[in-house]
Each structure stands twice: as structure tokens, then as C-alpha cells.
Amino acid sequence: MENRKQIDIEKIKVIQAPLAGVSDKVFRYLIRKYYSHCLMTTEMISSELLCNNPNPRIIEFDELEYPLAFQLVGHKVDKMTKAAKILSPYASIIDINCGCPVKKVALSGDGCALMKNPSLAFDIIQSIKQETNLPVSVKMRLGWNQQEENFIEFASTVEQAGACFVTLHARSRAQMYEGRAQWDKIALLVKELSIPVYANGDIKTLEDAIECLRITKAKGVSIGRGILGDFTLLNRIEKYLTTGEVFPEPNLTIKIDMLKRHLKLEIERLGETNGIKFMRKFYSYYISSIKNASKYRSILVTIEKESEIIKVLDEILSIYYRND
Ligand SMILES: Cc1cc2nc3c(=O)[nH]c(=O)nc-3n(C[C@H](O)[C@H](O)[C@H](O)COP(=O)(O)O)c2cc1C
């Protein structure tokens, strides 16, 4: 395992951004199966939960996912360090969540609240590095709100603490997911830091990635919601950045095939009832290109048997190609 989990950050152009409740082991496995060499990141893992209950389900992953960052959320130096030590046999990198805006997280001092306390983030990073010897990265936002946009000061502090790179989601906590990500601010940070900066926020296509890198001059891109419904996106961006080749977006046949694989693997992981419930959030992304997508989505989310979902998906395909 030691060799497989090694990471050469120099080579990383694309990062799969963590999406809690979405980018589970199956999601990450499929990104690899669709040929991406990106750095994978787990969903955020609570350091408190991991320390109190080191249940293997919290840290489920497949060896195929390497290189793999485990993302920790929390604000207590001792708990964050202990959690990182629990993860150290498996992690290529420990990523510290300094961006989560959700009330339950940020109002208890975790996630984006760490940006209000750069010296605490400094201590957490130093302690994890000392105790685990692993590289530590940081995922952050512009700041708490527009008045407190301290991303340059905060990122400089984590750089001094020894972080190996930062990923900047170019919105403040107050913005949540509203408005456009401000890529011009990522460009400001790139000029200030010596460590790599990865650009995050609103990169949903190859063209977005090219434009974002042109504006920011970042080391690479970190992509979350853009992967939904298209596991080939990361590989297509990597191909373009390394060879200049442009590969076509997947057609509906490929997307439906992806959806079927995703469904099958979630059913294997969670059982038919829970696997099907879990998959309901994904349908609209896979079928967004068809006429009447919302009608089909409403049908799909009521179905409780895998075989019936497959029947509807095949019907969608045959109607689509008949009308084409
Ligand atoms: C459903 C959802 C779950 C998320 N979970 C996490 C998380 O666990 N850790 C984290 O650092 N960011 C999390 N994020 C933020 C994303 O990683 C990313 O920064 C944000 O969505 C902007 O990038 P995008 O436009 O490429 O999606 C989450 C976002 C969404 C929409």
C-alpha cells in the first residue's frame, strides 16, 4: 500500500472536489473507470466522529482510487491529529476542510470558521504533519463574508505551516453557492503563494476549465458538481491539458450506460431499496440533454425496482433515437 498511496503533486492537474452525500466510494471508483488520473478526495470526515467511532464504513475506499486525499473537518488540534493518525495508513494526503459553509458545521467552529482563526489552522496543519509525516492540503473559500475576505492572509498562513497546496473555492461563506465564483480572486492568490493553488467553483465543462486556467494561472482545477452526470469530464480535461486533444462529450447512450453502472454499484453497496433511494438525486443530471427530462425524472424517482428503472432508461434511449 505504501507505494500505491504515494503522490507526485507536481503531476496533479485535476482534483475531484469532495461532495458530501455524493462523491462516495462508488462515485470515485467510476471516475477512475472513466480513465481519470485525478487526485481523488473523500467526502468530509468528522474528526470527532472518527475519533469516537473508528468505524470502517466512514473510511470506505477502493485501492483503485489512489492517489487519494482524505478530507477532515473539525477544529480541535488533538482530535484532528488523532483522526489524521487513524487515516495515515490509507491516505496519500490529508486535506483540511476550511470551506464548509453549512450552519451546523461552520457555527460550531469547523469548516469555513477556521478561516476566522488562521493561527488555529496553522497549529492543526503543523501537528498533523509532525505526527503523520503526510502531506497536508487545505480547501478554503474567499473568507467568511465580503467584509472579511482574508483568503490571501489565510492561505499565506497555511503555506507557512507547511501545507503542500491550497484549493480555493472562489466564493465567501456568506455566498454559499450563489452568484458566480470569482476566478479573478484566484488569480490574486496565485501571485501571492509559492505553493500550488487549484481553482474551484463553477467549472462544469472543458471550456470552463480552459477559461478558468487562462484567467487564474492556477496549477490546476478542482471540480465538484460538473462531474454529476458525466464521469468523463475529468479525463477530457486532463487529456486536453497534457496533449491538447479535445475528446467529444458523451452522447446519451454513454450517459445512460454510466447511470446504469452507477445504479448497479450503489445497489451492490447499499442494497436495492437504499441504493435506489440514494440514486434519485442523480437522474436529472444524466438525462438533462433530452426533451421532457423533468417528466422522466419524476417517473424514475418513484420506481423501487432496479429492473423497472432499466426498462424506463431503455425506453428513454429508444424514444430519443427514434426522434433524432
Ligand atoms: C452537495 C455538496 C457537498 C459538498 N461537500 C463538500 C465536502 O464534503 N467538503 C468540501 O470541502 N466541500 C464540499 N462541497 C463544496 C465542493 O467541494 C465545491 O467546493 C463547490 O461545490 C464548488 O465547486 P463546483 O462548482 O465545482 O461544484 C460540497 C458541495 C456540494 C454542492
The ligand as a Tripos MOL2 file, in Angstrom:
@<TRIPOS>MOLECULE
LIG
   31    33     1     0     0
SMALL
NO_CHARGES

@<TRIPOS>ATOM
      1 C1        -23.6580   18.5590   -2.1610 C.3       1 LIG1
      2 C2        -22.3170   19.1940   -1.8770 C.ar      1 LIG1
      3 C3        -21.4820   18.6210   -0.9370 C.ar      1 LIG1
      4 C4        -20.2320   19.1920   -0.6670 C.ar      1 LIG1
      5 N1        -19.3950   18.5830    0.2460 N.ar      1 LIG1
      6 C5        -18.1640   19.1070    0.4830 C.ar      1 LIG1
      7 C6        -17.2500   18.4720    1.3820 C.ar      1 LIG1
      8 O1        -17.5250   17.4150    1.9680 O.2       1 LIG1
      9 N2        -16.0340   19.0630    1.5760 N.ar      1 LIG1
     10 C7        -15.6780   20.2280    0.9320 C.ar      1 LIG1
     11 O2        -14.5650   20.7250    1.1260 O.2       1 LIG1
     12 N3        -16.5150   20.8230    0.0620 N.ar      1 LIG1
     13 C8        -17.7250   20.2930   -0.1730 C.ar      1 LIG1
     14 N4        -18.5560   20.8820   -1.0930 N.ar      1 LIG1
     15 C9        -18.0450   22.0100   -1.9050 C.3       1 LIG1
     16 C10       -17.4560   21.4960   -3.2220 C.3       1 LIG1
     17 O3        -16.3380   20.6730   -2.9850 O.3       1 LIG1
     18 C11       -17.0270   22.6640   -4.1350 C.3       1 LIG1
     19 O4        -16.1120   23.4690   -3.4490 O.3       1 LIG1
     20 C12       -18.2080   23.5270   -4.5750 C.3       1 LIG1
     21 O5        -19.3050   22.7380   -4.9500 O.3       1 LIG1
     22 C13       -17.8010   24.4400   -5.7450 C.3       1 LIG1
     23 O6        -17.2210   23.6950   -6.7930 O.3       1 LIG1
     24 P1        -18.0800   23.1660   -8.0670 P.3       1 LIG1
     25 O7        -18.7460   24.3700   -8.6870 O.co2     1 LIG1
     26 O8        -17.0600   22.5050   -8.9430 O.co2     1 LIG1
     27 O9        -19.1110   22.2130   -7.5350 O.co2     1 LIG1
     28 C14       -19.8190   20.3630   -1.3480 C.ar      1 LIG1
     29 C15       -20.6710   20.9380   -2.3000 C.ar      1 LIG1
     30 C16       -21.9050   20.3750   -2.5680 C.ar      1 LIG1
     31 C17       -22.8000   21.0140   -3.6050 C.3       1 LIG1
@<TRIPOS>BOND
     1     1     2 1
     2     2     3 ar
     3     2    30 ar
     4     3     4 ar
     5     4     5 ar
     6     4    28 ar
     7     5     6 ar
     8     6     7 ar
     9     6    13 1
    10     7     8 2
    11     7     9 ar
    12     9    10 ar
    13    10    11 2
    14    10    12 ar
    15    12    13 ar
    16    13    14 ar
    17    14    15 1
    18    14    28 ar
    19    15    16 1
    20    16    17 1
    21    16    18 1
    22    18    19 1
    23    18    20 1
    24    20    21 1
    25    20    22 1
    26    22    23 1
    27    23    24 1
    28    24    25 2
    29    24    26 1
    30    24    27 1
    31    28    29 ar
    32    29    30 ar
    33    30    31 1
@<TRIPOS>SUBSTRUCTURE
     1 LIG1         1 GROUP 0 **** ****
